[in-house]
Amino acid sequence: MREAKLLLAADAPDGAYYLAGYVVEFALKACIAKSTQRHDFPEKVHVIRSHTHNTRELISVAGLKAPLQEAVRQYEFYRRWEIVVQWSEESRYTGHSLQEAANLIEARYGILQWLKKRY
């Protein structure tokens, strides 16, 4: 996240946006990893579904659909979630304004606080 903020401050919103999105993806993957014990041999379908950048799919794989549905009832969380879920790994190929990058950086804070309780 530090690098995303540095890129934003350096007037490089595309890189800032791109990196900020990965922060949430990695937090979701940490939730998935926590559900796997050291000597587990996870189901192949579960492993394949984990190898994605799609935030919605990762929420499902992490078993967080129901808690997310509860969380989005709060307006502020919903607002942040709607910003975060728009990110994709394809973001590196599209332009983003400073405001879009700043919005994503700001939005991920509330989402990460929620996710940290789960990993």
PLY file of the C-alpha trace (Angstrom):
ply
format ascii 1.0
element vertex 119
property float x
property float y
property float z
element edge 118
property int vertex1
property int vertex2
end_header
0.00 0.00 0.00
2.92 2.27 0.70
4.00 2.13 -2.95
0.47 2.85 -4.16
0.41 5.98 -1.99
3.83 7.04 -3.28
2.68 6.60 -6.86
-0.43 8.65 -6.15
1.69 11.43 -4.62
3.98 11.32 -7.68
1.00 11.92 -10.00
1.02 8.33 -11.27
-2.60 7.30 -10.71
-2.57 4.27 -13.02
0.12 2.50 -11.01
-1.42 3.62 -7.71
-4.81 2.23 -8.72
-3.32 -1.02 -9.97
-1.29 -1.71 -6.82
-4.05 -0.67 -4.41
-6.36 -3.27 -5.92
-3.93 -6.06 -5.21
-3.99 -5.22 -1.50
-7.59 -6.44 -1.19
-6.95 -9.46 -3.42
-4.03 -10.56 -1.27
-6.06 -10.11 1.92
-8.76 -12.35 0.47
-6.16 -14.93 -0.47
-4.82 -14.77 3.10
-8.34 -15.65 4.30
-8.38 -18.61 1.93
-4.91 -19.72 3.03
-5.91 -19.56 6.69
-8.67 -22.07 6.06
-6.08 -24.59 4.82
-4.17 -26.47 7.50
-0.52 -27.39 7.11
-0.98 -30.98 5.95
-4.29 -30.51 4.16
-4.66 -31.55 0.58
-7.38 -29.18 -0.65
-9.90 -30.14 -3.28
-8.68 -29.37 -6.79
-11.75 -27.23 -7.58
-11.07 -25.11 -4.48
-7.46 -24.59 -5.53
-8.40 -23.69 -9.11
-11.06 -21.23 -7.90
-8.43 -19.61 -5.65
-6.24 -18.83 -8.64
-8.16 -15.79 -9.79
-8.03 -12.02 -9.45
-11.83 -11.77 -9.36
-12.80 -10.24 -6.01
-16.31 -11.67 -6.02
-15.04 -15.17 -6.75
-12.43 -14.90 -3.99
-15.13 -13.84 -1.51
-16.98 -17.02 -2.40
-13.91 -19.26 -2.17
-13.03 -17.73 1.21
-16.51 -18.58 2.48
-17.32 -14.93 3.12
-20.48 -14.50 1.05
-22.86 -14.46 4.01
-20.70 -12.16 6.17
-20.30 -9.83 3.18
-24.06 -9.68 2.64
-24.40 -8.64 6.27
-21.59 -6.06 6.04
-22.91 -4.34 2.91
-26.06 -3.42 4.81
-23.98 -0.63 6.33
-23.88 2.22 3.84
-20.23 3.15 4.35
-19.07 -0.44 3.90
-21.30 -0.81 0.83
-19.87 2.39 -0.68
-16.32 1.15 -0.17
-17.10 -2.34 -1.41
-18.58 -0.98 -4.64
-15.34 0.90 -5.32
-13.07 -2.02 -4.46
-14.98 -4.61 -6.47
-14.56 -2.58 -9.67
-10.82 -3.27 -9.67
-9.38 -6.04 -11.84
-5.93 -7.12 -12.94
-6.84 -5.63 -16.31
-6.70 -2.21 -14.64
-3.09 -1.90 -15.76
-4.32 -1.48 -19.34
-6.79 1.32 -18.62
-6.27 4.88 -17.51
-7.35 6.11 -14.10
-7.63 9.59 -12.69
-5.97 10.75 -9.51
-9.42 10.80 -7.92
-10.19 7.21 -8.91
-6.88 6.04 -7.47
-7.41 8.06 -4.28
-10.92 6.65 -3.94
-9.66 3.08 -4.24
-6.87 3.68 -1.75
-9.34 5.19 0.72
-12.00 2.53 0.14
-9.74 -0.40 0.78
-9.16 0.70 4.42
-12.63 -0.28 5.62
-12.60 -3.46 3.57
-9.20 -4.49 4.95
-10.32 -3.89 8.53
-13.22 -6.23 7.88
-11.01 -8.85 6.20
-8.32 -8.73 8.91
-10.85 -10.10 11.36
-11.03 -13.18 9.15
-7.35 -14.05 8.63
0 1
1 2
2 3
3 4
4 5
5 6
6 7
7 8
8 9
9 10
10 11
11 12
12 13
13 14
14 15
15 16
16 17
17 18
18 19
19 20
20 21
21 22
22 23
23 24
24 25
25 26
26 27
27 28
28 29
29 30
30 31
31 32
32 33
33 34
34 35
35 36
36 37
37 38
38 39
39 40
40 41
41 42
42 43
43 44
44 45
45 46
46 47
47 48
48 49
49 50
50 51
51 52
52 53
53 54
54 55
55 56
56 57
57 58
58 59
59 60
60 61
61 62
62 63
63 64
64 65
65 66
66 67
67 68
68 69
69 70
70 71
71 72
72 73
73 74
74 75
75 76
76 77
77 78
78 79
79 80
80 81
81 82
82 83
83 84
84 85
85 86
86 87
87 88
88 89
89 90
90 91
91 92
92 93
93 94
94 95
95 96
96 97
97 98
98 99
99 100
100 101
101 102
102 103
103 104
104 105
105 106
106 107
107 108
108 109
109 110
110 111
111 112
112 113
113 114
114 115
115 116
116 117
117 118
